[in-house]
């Protein structure tokens, strides 16, 4: 995998999406750059299927939703770059 993030004392390995995965998601109707707030949970679940191992997905399901959101944001930053980091 590409990177790790610590969630509730556990290291979660993740990676950014590959270009072909971004294209496939768009064909499925998921446009990450234009998703609505109501769609975040479904998009998060689909991204996790692509970039996390099943044990980590199960672990995140048992945590507060904000923990899963932190991983989701990390995947997005790994995929598209982190605008805050690019400013420096």
N, C-alpha and C positions, 0 to 999 in steps of 0.2 A: 504494500500500500504506500501512499505518499506521505502521510503525516499522522500525528496522533493528537488527541485532545483528552484532557482528564475530566471525567464526569463522575462525581460522587465517589472519588477515590479509585476509579477504574480508568485505565488508558484505553481509549477507543481509537482504533486505526481507521483512517478514511483516506479517500483520494478525491481529486477533482473529477468531474465528468470528462470523458473523451468527446471529441468533436462529433464522432458518429453517434454517441449517446444523446448529445444535445439535439442533433437532427432527428433521431428516432423519437425523442420525447415530443418534439414539435409535431411530428406526424401523429402522435397520440393525442394531440391537442393541448400539450403542456408547454407553454412558453414562459420560461422562468422569469424573463425580464418584464413580462406583462401580466403576471399572475395576480389575481385578486386576493384580498385578505381571507375571504371565505374559502379559497382553494389551498391555502398553505398546508393544512394537515394532509390532504390527499397528495399534494406534490411532494411533501416531505417523505411520506411513506414510499412513494415511487422512487425517489432518489436514494433512499436508504436501501431499497432492494438492489440497486445497482452498485453502490459503493461501500456498503458495510457487510460484515459477516452476520449470519442469522443470530448467533449468540448475542452480539452487541445490539442488534435490533430488539431482541427480547428484553435485554437489560434496560434499554432506553424506554421501552414500553412500561416498565415498572417504576420509572423516575418521574419527577415533575415535568410537565410539558416544556418548561423553559430549558431544561437540560437537552431535550431533543432539538429544540430550536437553536441552541448554541452549536450543536453539531451541524445542523442544517446550514447555518450561517457560515460555518467553517468550510463546508463543502462548496458553497457558492463562492466564497473568497478564493478557494483553491482552484476553482474552475475558471473564474473570470478575473481574478486579481482583487486585491483589497485596495480600494481607492484611498483609504487613510494611509496605508503603507506607501503607496505610490507618490504621495505628496512630499514625503521626506527624502 
